[in-house]
């Protein structure tokens, strides 16, 4: 079995384990490369038909291309798409130009997610995060419990050794499940190429710049790159010293911003 097949097999096993333990399961889909790759594997895990909802947290500040891609493939793949927005925060004027990025992300992403979990009574969520993406995400587990307030105690995570997972959360909490935790950025792109997974054009270079990580349009800056094809991106990743999230504003604001956000329940 080649490397990509091994990575895929482990991820599909974790996806099916989560579904076995949690009937009220959902998957978060940001429409970025990682969550779209995860969505592809979830479809494979259940032979083309996902048996649970797919949730998109909409801040209202996403790229136009994100919304177009979401609507197109939600229809093509027959997804039970749920869209969550913190309408009250938006009505009160919350946005990327109001105070620190931490406040905006917490209101429009974390709080919107909390409300969706409460509304739909989800017991567990599948997310497409990877350990190599950010230092705080390296502390995660495949099956990561959250407390009653949906907060993450990153200092008290279950031990996962030799593929032994604690796949059941304690009473009155819910679980975040991370089937891509063992993947690297370059693995994702090699898998996208092998599987011919559709990906938004935002990742491909234009006029010497491209996006490495995609979130809200107001908080994402392109980085220098001439990689306009999958082959060129994969080659670039083997040589670049630029961090994957170098263009993400919330990562620059404070060394602890991502850790604060994830402790509060952020993806």
Secondary structure by P-SEA (a helix, b strand, c coil): ccaaaaaaaaaaaaaaaaaaaccbbbbbbcccaaaaaaaaaaaaaacccccbbbbbbccccccaaaaaaaaaaaaaaccbbbbbbaaaaaaaccccccccaaaaaaaacaaaaaaaaaaccccbbbbbcccccccccccccccccccccccccccbbbbbccccccccccccbbbbbbccccccaaaaaaaaaaacccccccccccccbbbccccccccccccccccccaaaaaaaaacccccccccccccccccaaaaaaaaaccc
